[in-house]
Amino acid sequence: MKTLFIGGIKSGKSRLAETYILEQAKQKPYYLATTEFIDDEMRQRIAVHQQRRRDRFITIEEPVQLLNTLKDCPGPVLIECVSMWLNNMLYHQFSEETVLQELTTVMQLSIDMVLVQNEVGLGVIADNPLARKYVDISGKAGQLLGEYCDQVFFCCAGLTIRLK
């Protein structure tokens, strides 16, 4: 089973996804953390996630190589988060085609996954090409995930609306 939690920043999607996988998993789930430590503020955000998950997950930290990390993972796995992975892939100058192909291949793996993604396409059109590129690829990734996932939950105000 593959499940997507998508919503705005600070919508509660990470907490909701963590609770969901812990309730569904028959074994201790994996937690694939994709965020790179880039500054002190990001370190503080990461620390909050680390404190919340404590020892309830087997944590794997990998900012770029999703497929190589997951292909031998016995699952179930929470991927936290697709948005940061997309950011990392753009930062490391991977092409849109490469990014979407890797994500497609990941979604074809036979392990149970819960994915978290920021919905960034509900605001205004960004004023710079890089931000527009990120929004475009994020939207395409969201559509791809929506297609492959068995369940999709939109998160807002700490609540979920089931879309699929």
N, C-alpha and C positions, 0 to 999 in steps of 0.2 A: 504494500500500500504506500502511496506517495501522497503527502498532504502539504499544502502551501498555506502559510499565514502571511498575508500581505496587508500593508497599511502604512499610514504616515509615521514619521519619526515620533517616538514616545507615545505611540498608540496602544502599547501593551502587547504587541505581537510576539516579542521574544519570550516574555513571561508566559503568555498563553501557549506558545509552541512548546516550551519546556514542560509545562503542566500536562499538556496533551500527550507528548511522547512518553512521559513517565507513567501516565495512566494506561497507555496502550501497550507498552513494551513488556514482553515476557522475560526479558533479561535486562541487565544494566545497559542503557543506551550509550552510544558514542556521541560526542559533541565535537563537531568539526568547526573550530573557530577560525575565521578567515581574516580577521582584522589585524593589520600590521601596526606595531607600536610606532607612531610617527611624531607624537608630541605629548606633553604632560596631560593635556585635557583628554586625549584619546586613552592614555594610560588609566585615567580615573574612570572613564566609561567602561573599559575592559575590567577593571577591578570590581565594579558593581556586578557585572555578569559573572565573574569568577566566584564572588562571595555568594551569589544567589544559587549557583549550581552546586557549590561545595563538592562533596564526593559522590553525588548521585549520578554522575556521568563519567565515562572514560574520555578524557579530553585529548583531542588531536589539534595541534595548531598548524595550519597550512594556508597561507594567503593566496596561492596561485594554482597549485597542482591538484585540482579537485579529482580528476579522473584517476590519476596515479595513486592518490590517497584512498579513494573509495573502492577501487576495483577489487581489492582483497579484503575489504572491511566486512566482517560477518553481520554487521548491522544489529539492530536498527540505529539510524544516525540522524542527528539534528544538525542541519547545515545553517550556521549562524554567522554571517548572513550572505545571501546571494548578492546583495547590493554592494557590500564591501569587496567581495570577490570581483565583481564587475569593475569597481573602482581600481582595484589592484591590477587587473588585466589591462585596463586602459593606461594606467600609469607605466606599466612595463611594456607598453606599445604593442600589445597583441592586436591583431586585426579583428574587426567585428565578426567576420566569417569564422575565424579560429575560435573566438569566444563562444559563439552560438553553436558551433559544431561540438565543442567540448561539452557544453551544457546538454546538448541533445544526447550525446553518448552517455553522460552521467545519468540522465533520466531513463535510459534503457537498461541500466543495471538492475538486477533482480533483488536488491535489498530494500527494506522498508526505509523510507526517508521522510523527514519533516523538514521543510525548507522555510526560511524567513526571508522576506524581501520588502524593501521600502517601496511604497507606491509614490513615485516622484512625478507622475504625469498629470496631476490634478491642479497644478499651479499655473503660473504665467510662463510664457516662452522665455527661456533664459536669454541673457544679453550677450553671451559669448559662445563661440563655436564649440569649445570643449564641453561646456555644460550642456549645450544642445545635443552633442554627440552622446553624452552620458545618458541623458533622458531618453533619447531614441533607442539606444541599445538596451536600456533598462526596460522600456516598454516592450520591445521585441522579446526579451528574456521572460518577462512576465507572461506574455501570451504563450510562449513555448511551455512554461511551467504549468500554466492553466490547462493547456492541452493534455499534458502528460499526467498531471496529478488526478488522483481519484477524488480528492476533496480539496476545496479551496475555501478559505475563510478570510473575509475582509475584516480588519481590526480597526476599531475606533473607540476612544474613551475607555479602553480596557475591556471592551466587549467584542464579540464576533458576530458577523452575519455570514451565514453559509451561502456561498455563491454556487458551489457545485458539490 
